[in-house]
Amino acid sequence: MSPAVTEKSSSQTLMLMVASAAIGGTLQYGYNLAIMNAPTTFIQNFINETFLERWDIQLEDYQVTLVWTIIVSIFSLGGLSGALIAGPMTIRFGRKKCLLLNNIFLMTGALLAVTSRAAKSFEMIILSRVLIGVNAALRQLRGCEIQSSELDEILQEQVEAKGTRPSRPWELFSDRSVRWQLISVMVISSAMQLCGNDSIYFYASYVFKEAGIPDDKIQYITIGTGACEFTACIMCNLLIESKGRRFMLMGGYILMTIWAVVFTVALWFEHNISWMPYLSMTCIFTYILSFGMGPAGVTGVLPTELFSQNARPAAYMIAGSMMWLNLFIIGMIFPFLVSDLNEFCFVPFGTVCIMSALYVGLFLPETKGKSLLAITREFQKLNYKGHDKKDESQTQANYQLGEVVPSTAL
């Protein structure tokens, strides 16, 4: 077979792999974040009808909202479960079989959702959301080309790690040499959900209604939120290698803080100035754009760049658990924040964003173009601050991989 034919075949395989990863992975996550927004009223009426028919009870508005938030947010607990079992399942069955078996969760969840109306059971929707959450968290494929320098670093790390077992999640908490790496991953992974961006997809109707957008236009405006994040992802890919991870992450949170403040001001004056609802809508779009350009594009790659191969699986498990757990928490309280705080509903999210930007600026080193050894050296200043240099030198020796090469390329 000629080199040209081989190259063409490889390109087609790569395109199919990327398409499979996108459709089977991130599409599942994004779709199931946003899908519950459109049928909000129908499902809430279904909950009320079920309680009336079973127990002759008319639920109050806050009770319906509570059950509704459980249906929406339980997806995150399913994701948390999926993140915790993904590693063991991959080790036992392999990546390919694991992804094939994972379809069972999706098909079972879809079947439960479709038949819930006929069965007159909103509990089936809850169980469906759990199973689909598990499905969304197992689907993690690498969809980018592996650079030769990155492959060299991986192979060098493999040689160093030969004969040693991977670290367990709880072992990282007691390991001083990765203390601030772990803190950074936990803080930034939590901030990614606590900033409220994904909850906008969960409860777009609540947010846009509070912003003064007419009910009949909300479903069309919601499409714009997805377009914003898609645009932001493209911009992030174009800028991240030139600007660096730290700049994009900190800049994204600073911009989100600014838009949260402007959104609050717009909500305050929406009844006095006719065009304020449109400013509110613009703020939501720019908030999503800022999130996509910074936190969404950088957070996921941090465990790869901050931890050695032995510690990465545990680091990813901890990071994934923090993301799903915080998504559940924020998903449960978001509708109540919107209804109780009114025009100040985005103040908590703005606070999270500015605190996250400060943390990144003060504690997270730039990782672009640096070897794992160089990144580790910068963290040791925090890990061993005020302690004997002996432990620090030993840790650096453990990370000595020979030739210095750039860290993971996106």
KABEL-V68502 format. One record per residue. N is the residue number from 1. PHI is phi in whole degrees, -180 to 180 (* if undefined). OMEGA is omega in whole degrees, -180 to 180 (* if undefined). Layout:
[[N	PHI	OMEGA] [N	PHI	OMEGA]]
This chain:
[[1	*	-177] [2	-70	179] [3	-58	-179] [4	-64	179] [5	-67	179] [6	-62	180] [7	-65	179] [8	-63	179] [9	-62	179] [10	-64	179] [11	-64	179] [12	-65	178] [13	-63	179] [14	-63	179] [15	-63	178] [16	-64	-180] [17	-65	180] [18	-64	179] [19	-63	179] [20	-63	179] [21	-65	-179] [22	-72	-177] [23	-70	-177] [24	-86	-176] [25	-112	-174] [26	-65	177] [27	-62	179] [28	-60	-180] [29	-65	-177] [30	-64	-179] [31	-62	-177] [32	-79	168] [33	-71	-171] [34	-91	-170] [35	-63	-176] [36	-77	-178] [37	-71	-175] [38	-61	-178] [39	-88	-178] [40	-51	-177] [41	-64	-177] [42	-65	-179] [43	-69	177] [44	-63	175] [45	-65	178] [46	-63	177] [47	-62	179] [48	-63	180] [49	-62	-180] [50	-63	179] [51	-65	179] [52	-65	-177] [53	-71	-177] [54	-79	-170] [55	-123	180] [56	55	-180] [57	-119	175] [58	-96	-177] [59	-73	173] [60	-79	-174] [61	-59	-177] [62	-68	178] [63	-71	176] [64	-63	179] [65	-62	180] [66	-64	179] [67	-64	179] [68	-63	179] [69	-66	176] [70	-65	179] [71	-61	-178] [72	-71	-170] [73	-81	-178] [74	-63	173] [75	-54	-178] [76	-70	177] [77	-67	173] [78	-63	177] [79	-63	177] [80	-61	178] [81	-63	179] [82	-65	179] [83	-64	-178] [84	-77	-177] [85	-96	-177] [86	-60	-179] [87	-61	179] [88	-58	180] [89	-67	179] [90	-65	179] [91	-65	-175] [92	-77	-173] [93	-107	-174] [94	88	-174] [95	-66	-176] [96	-65	180] [97	-65	179] [98	-62	179] [99	-66	178] [100	-69	178] [101	-64	-178] [102	-63	179] [103	-65	179] [104	-61	179] [105	-61	-178] [106	-67	-177] [107	-67	178] [108	-65	179] [109	-63	179] [110	-63	179] [111	-63	178] [112	-63	-179] [113	-65	-177] [114	-67	-175] [115	-93	-176] [116	-64	-179] [117	-65	180] [118	-65	180] [119	-82	-179] [120	55	-176] [121	-138	175] [122	-74	177] [123	-63	178] [124	-67	177] [125	-68	178] [126	-61	180] [127	-64	177] [128	-61	-180] [129	-65	177] [130	-63	-178] [131	-65	179] [132	-69	175] [133	-64	176] [134	-60	180] [135	-61	-177] [136	-65	-177] [137	-85	176] [138	-83	-173] [139	-88	176] [140	-129	179] [141	-115	176] [142	-83	-175] [143	-110	-178] [144	-129	-178] [145	-73	178] [146	-86	179] [147	-75	-178] [148	-63	179] [149	-65	177] [150	-66	180] [151	-63	177] [152	-60	-179] [153	-65	178] [154	-62	-180] [155	-65	178] [156	-64	178] [157	-65	179] [158	-61	178] [159	-62	-179] [160	-65	-175] [161	-88	-177] [162	-61	179] [163	89	178] [164	-114	-179] [165	-86	177] [166	-63	178] [167	-70	175] [168	-92	-176] [169	-53	-177] [170	-69	179] [171	-72	179] [172	-66	-178] [173	-68	-179] [174	-102	-179] [175	-95	-177] [176	-62	-175] [177	-67	179] [178	-123	-175] [179	-59	-176] [180	-77	172] [181	-64	-179] [182	-67	178] [183	-59	-179] [184	-62	-180] [185	-64	-180] [186	-67	-179] [187	-64	-175] [188	-72	177] [189	-66	178] [190	-67	-179] [191	-61	-180] [192	-59	179] [193	-97	-177] [194	-71	177] [195	-72	172] [196	88	-176] [197	-62	-178] [198	-67	178] [199	-69	175] [200	-61	178] [201	-71	177] [202	-57	-169] [203	-127	-178] [204	-58	-179] [205	-65	177] [206	-63	-175] [207	-66	-177] [208	-71	175] [209	-67	177] [210	-65	180] [211	-77	177] [212	92	180] [213	-81	179] [214	-59	-176] [215	-58	-176] [216	-74	-180] [217	-108	-175] [218	-62	-177] [219	-64	179] [220	-78	180] [221	-68	179] [222	-60	177] [223	-61	-180] [224	-64	180] [225	-65	178] [226	-67	178] [227	-64	179] [228	-62	-177] [229	-69	176] [230	-63	177] [231	-62	-179] [232	-65	179] [233	-63	178] [234	-64	-180] [235	-64	179] [236	-63	179] [237	-62	-179] [238	-76	-172] [239	-103	-167] [240	-64	-178] [241	-75	180] [242	-88	-177] [243	-92	-180] [244	97	-177] [245	-67	-176] [246	-63	180] [247	-63	-178] [248	-66	-179] [249	-68	-179] [250	-67	179] [251	-63	178] [252	-61	-179] [253	-69	177] [254	-65	178] [255	-63	178] [256	-63	177] [257	-62	-180] [258	-61	-178] [259	-69	176] [260	-64	178] [261	-66	180] [262	-63	178] [263	-62	179] [264	-63	178] [265	-63	-180] [266	-64	177] [267	-65	-179] [268	-64	-176] [269	-105	-173] [270	-64	-179] [271	-88	-178] [272	-105	-178] [273	-124	-170] [274	-64	-175] [275	-92	-179] [276	-62	177] [277	-58	179] [278	-73	174] [279	-66	177] [280	-61	179] [281	-63	178] [282	-61	179] [283	-63	178] [284	-64	179] [285	-63	-179] [286	-70	175] [287	-62	179] [288	-67	177] [289	-60	-179] [290	-65	178] [291	-64	-178] [292	-65	-179] [293	-75	-177] [294	-116	-175] [295	-55	-177] [296	-66	-176] [297	-88	-172] [298	-109	-171] [299	-56	-175] [300	-65	-176] [301	-91	-175] [302	-59	179] [303	-57	179] [304	-66	-174] [305	-88	-176] [306	-102	-174] [307	-124	175] [308	-75	-178] [309	-58	-178] [310	-64	-175] [311	-97	-174] [312	-62	179] [313	-57	179] [314	-66	180] [315	-64	178] [316	-67	178] [317	-64	179] [318	-66	-180] [319	-62	179] [320	-63	179] [321	-63	179] [322	-65	179] [323	-63	-176] [324	-68	-180] [325	-64	-180] [326	-72	174] [327	-64	177] [328	-64	-179] [329	-62	-177] [330	-70	177] [331	-66	179] [332	-72	-174] [333	-97	-173] [334	-58	-179] [335	-61	180] [336	-73	174] [337	-62	-179] [338	-65	-177] [339	-76	-176] [340	-89	-178] [341	-90	178] [342	53	-175] [343	-68	179] [344	-100	-173] [345	-66	-179] [346	-97	178] [347	-62	177] [348	-60	-179] [349	-71	176] [350	-62	178] [351	-65	177] [352	-60	-178] [353	-64	-178] [354	-69	177] [355	-67	178] [356	-66	178] [357	-63	178] [358	-65	179] [359	-62	-180] [360	-61	-179] [361	-66	-175] [362	-91	-168] [363	-123	-175] [364	-97	178] [365	-76	174] [366	-71	-178] [367	-108	-177] [368	-62	175] [369	71	-179] [370	-114	175] [371	-76	177] [372	-61	179] [373	-63	-180] [374	-65	178] [375	-66	180] [376	-62	179] [377	-58	-180] [378	-68	179] [379	-73	-178] [380	-64	176] [381	-62	176] [382	-90	-177] [383	-63	-176] [384	-119	180] [385	-62	180] [386	80	-180] [387	-115	180] [388	-62	-180] [389	-72	-175] [390	-63	-180] [391	-65	179] [392	-63	180] [393	-64	180] [394	-65	180] [395	-63	179] [396	-64	178] [397	-64	179] [398	-66	-178] [399	-96	-179] [400	-70	-174] [401	-111	-179] [402	92	-176] [403	-64	179] [404	-83	-179] [405	-131	179] [406	-62	179] [407	-78	-171] [408	-50	177] [409	-94	178] [410	-80	*]]
